[in-house]
């Protein structure tokens, strides 16, 4: 179950960017399974005044092969980031109150790009919410989307690409 297109269309936009890569640009190897596998730095602009928390999802809708995608692979789920947060530094520890959800690796942390074949697109999606979701355990992307339904005030998306360098 995903967020409805109507609800997302009504949401305002947030400026989201990374000093490590441009929108549509290549994610440096440092942030992938072939590098140090640390999360890239992310920064965002002003949020609606009613925002109480932020949620972040990073996924790859082209798994396992961009020419024949079969599923969306979730790399990182974060929720309850305080609305006062304006950035996450490279390899960041989450600020107090923020919670990790569960990735498709079965982990509660960043796991960077590691595509088995081809050049994949990684979607960094940031949501400003009118509520703090509270302790709900290690939410999956689907569970987070269900919890966020009706609470999204603004959103943004940054896309980076990656193709393995080693055979």
C-alpha positions as CSV (number, residue, x, y, z in Angstrom):
1,X,0.0,0.0,0.0
2,X,1.5,3.3,-1.0
3,X,0.7,6.9,-0.5
4,X,-2.2,8.0,-2.7
5,X,-1.2,10.1,-5.8
6,X,-3.9,12.6,-4.9
7,X,-2.4,13.1,-1.4
8,X,1.1,13.5,-2.8
9,X,-0.1,15.9,-5.5
10,X,-1.6,18.1,-2.8
11,X,1.7,18.2,-0.8
12,X,4.0,21.1,-1.2
13,X,7.6,20.7,-2.4
14,X,10.7,20.8,-0.2
15,X,14.1,21.6,-1.7
16,X,16.3,18.4,-1.2
17,X,19.9,18.1,-2.3
18,X,23.2,16.5,-1.6
19,X,26.7,18.0,-1.8
20,X,27.9,14.5,-2.9
21,X,25.8,14.2,-6.1
22,X,23.4,16.2,-8.2
23,X,19.8,15.3,-8.9
24,X,20.1,12.6,-11.6
25,X,23.8,12.3,-11.1
26,X,26.1,9.4,-10.1
27,X,26.3,8.6,-6.4
28,X,30.0,8.4,-5.5
29,X,31.4,4.9,-4.7
30,X,32.1,6.0,-1.1
31,X,28.4,5.7,-0.3
32,X,28.0,2.2,-1.8
33,X,28.8,-1.4,-1.1
34,X,32.0,-1.0,-3.1
35,X,33.1,1.9,-0.8
36,X,32.7,2.8,2.8
37,X,28.9,2.3,2.6
38,X,28.2,5.4,4.6
39,X,25.0,7.5,4.0
40,X,25.5,10.5,1.8
41,X,25.0,14.1,3.1
42,X,21.5,15.4,2.6
43,X,20.2,18.9,3.1
44,X,16.7,20.4,2.7
45,X,15.0,23.7,2.6
46,X,12.2,25.3,4.6
47,X,9.4,23.1,5.8
48,X,5.7,24.1,6.3
49,X,5.2,25.7,9.7
50,X,2.8,22.9,10.7
51,X,5.5,20.2,10.2
52,X,6.2,18.2,13.4
53,X,8.5,15.5,12.0
54,X,10.2,14.2,8.8
55,X,10.4,10.8,7.2
56,X,13.0,9.6,4.7
57,X,12.9,6.6,2.4
58,X,15.6,5.6,0.0
59,X,14.7,2.9,-2.6
60,X,15.6,1.4,-5.9
61,X,12.6,0.7,-8.1
62,X,14.7,-1.2,-10.7
63,X,15.7,-4.3,-8.8
64,X,17.3,-6.5,-9.8
65,X,17.8,-5.3,-13.4
66,X,16.8,-1.9,-14.8
67,X,15.9,-3.6,-18.1
68,X,13.6,-6.0,-16.4
69,X,12.7,-4.6,-12.9
70,X,10.8,-7.0,-10.7
71,X,10.5,-5.0,-7.4
72,X,11.4,-1.9,-5.5
73,X,14.3,-2.5,-3.1
74,X,14.3,-0.4,0.0
75,X,17.8,0.8,1.2
76,X,16.9,3.1,4.2
77,X,13.8,4.0,6.2
78,X,13.9,6.8,8.8
79,X,11.0,8.4,10.6
80,X,10.3,10.9,13.4
81,X,13.2,13.1,12.4
82,X,12.6,16.3,14.4
83,X,11.1,19.1,12.2
84,X,14.0,21.3,13.4
85,X,16.5,19.0,11.5
86,X,17.8,20.7,8.4
87,X,20.3,18.2,7.2
88,X,21.9,14.8,7.8
89,X,25.7,14.7,7.6
90,X,27.6,12.1,5.7
91,X,27.5,8.8,7.7
92,X,25.2,10.6,10.1
93,X,23.9,9.3,13.4
94,X,20.3,10.1,13.6
95,X,19.3,13.0,15.9
96,X,17.6,12.4,19.2
97,X,14.0,11.2,18.7
98,X,14.5,9.9,15.1
99,X,13.8,6.2,14.5
100,X,15.2,3.8,11.9
101,X,12.8,1.6,10.0
102,X,13.7,-1.7,8.4
103,X,15.3,-1.9,5.0
104,X,14.9,-4.8,2.6
105,X,18.2,-6.0,3.9
106,X,16.4,-6.7,7.2
107,X,18.5,-4.0,8.9
108,X,17.8,-0.7,10.7
109,X,20.5,1.4,9.0
110,X,21.8,2.8,5.7
111,X,22.8,0.2,3.2
112,X,24.0,1.9,0.0
113,X,23.6,1.0,-3.6
114,X,24.9,-2.5,-4.6
115,X,23.1,-3.3,-7.9
116,X,23.7,-6.8,-9.3
117,X,23.5,-5.6,-12.9
118,X,23.2,-2.3,-14.8
119,X,22.9,1.4,-13.8
120,X,20.1,1.8,-11.2
121,X,18.2,4.9,-10.0
122,X,18.1,5.5,-6.2
123,X,15.2,7.6,-5.0
124,X,15.7,9.7,-1.8
125,X,12.2,10.7,-0.7
126,X,11.7,13.2,2.1
127,X,8.3,13.8,3.7
128,X,7.3,16.6,6.1
129,X,4.5,15.4,8.4
130,X,2.0,17.1,10.6
131,X,2.5,14.5,13.3
132,X,5.2,12.6,15.2
133,X,4.5,9.0,14.5
134,X,5.9,7.7,17.8
135,X,7.3,4.4,18.8
136,X,6.0,1.9,16.2
137,X,8.9,-0.4,16.0
138,X,11.1,-1.0,13.0
139,X,8.6,0.0,10.3
140,X,9.0,-1.2,6.7
141,X,8.5,1.2,3.9
142,X,4.9,-0.1,3.4
143,X,4.1,0.3,7.1
144,X,5.6,3.8,7.2
145,X,3.6,4.8,4.2
146,X,0.4,3.6,5.9
147,X,1.3,5.5,9.1
148,X,2.0,8.7,7.1
149,X,-1.3,8.6,5.2
150,X,-3.2,11.8,5.8
151,X,-0.2,13.5,7.5
152,X,2.1,14.5,4.5
153,X,2.4,18.3,4.3
154,X,5.3,18.5,1.9
155,X,7.7,16.2,0.1
156,X,10.8,16.1,-2.1
157,X,12.7,13.6,-4.1
158,X,16.3,13.4,-5.1
159,X,17.5,10.8,-7.5
160,X,21.0,9.4,-7.8
161,X,22.4,6.7,-10.0
162,X,24.9,3.9,-9.5
163,X,26.4,1.0,-11.4
164,X,29.0,-1.3,-9.9
165,X,32.6,-0.6,-10.9
166,X,33.9,-4.1,-10.0
167,X,33.0,-7.2,-12.0
